[in-house]
Amino acid sequence: MKRHEERAAEDEPSLIEVRLDELLEARGLTLTELAKRVDITLANLSVLKNGRARAVRFSTLAAICRELDCQPGDLLVYTGPGPH
Amino acid sequence: MSVLSSGATDARERQALAARVSVVVLEGLLWALLTVVLVTNVARPLAGDAMLGIGEGPYWGTTPSVTADVSDAVWERAFETLGDDLPAFGPGMMVGGPFERGEYVEATLPNRTDISVWSPMTFRQMVAVAGAPLLSGVVVAAALALAIRIVRDLRRGRLFDAANLTRTYQIAAVLGVGGMIAEVATAWGRIGVLTSPRLAGYVDVDWTVSFTPLVLGLTIAAGAEMLRLGIRMQRDVEGLV
């Protein structure tokens, strides 16, 4: 892939929506508290919450699901074309 | 948060602090080295008698010179003149004895001599006594300045980017090409001084061209390729949580 095509791919909006806000509100947790519990930086968690993350480690996903008592499908939703 | 993960976080924070401190120390050392090079290998040749001639005192105003080995013909004449006292000042180990412990000392005549070059001098002579050292100093100073830019980016956590890749290649080119030009210029100038008709027969005309700058430049270029790989890996993990 050429460099300008790579840059274009990086700038495309993600088709995976992260519903961290709703889950935090439902569980009565703040982002700061969750960051401490799952042991990742607040900056990285904010990147995830705002949809700017390009990849999520399974370990991070498992830790968030553990603390929010949810499934990955509750946290990550595909919003691209195709039957949902 | 568990006690174990708290401990792991503290360890990571300590490691991060140690890394920041070591980068600051590294930048400080590079600045100090750059200052030394600018004074000794740039300002000093410039201020010396061979170039601007504004230097004064034993450090700034030293007589431009190159070193050379005294020729065999000179030694033969010295042996004829001074006989058994050579190659030592005073009684050598061939005279006297038996010796006690601690008396096995001998002052020998040096084989190396300084060839002083005074103005007005030719361009080739100027290259030998000042131009080549100045060029070497400029090459090293340029490489250090580029290295300082890279380390400053490292302090900001931005090592793996295209600008630093370019700077690394520039360091490789400056040291490899500039260094070899300085080596060749040094040898060329040196031959020019030592083949002076007034020195004919008194000193050996010897010279050398080291390929160390070229090897160093190629090694750094290889390092730049590793940096390129690092840039690609960084791009892959950017935005990874």
Interface residues (C-beta under 8 A of the other chain):
Chain A: K36 R37 D39 I40 N44 L45 V47 L48 R52 A53 R54 A55 V56 R57 T60
Chain B: M1 S5 A8 T9 V237 E238 G239 L240 V241
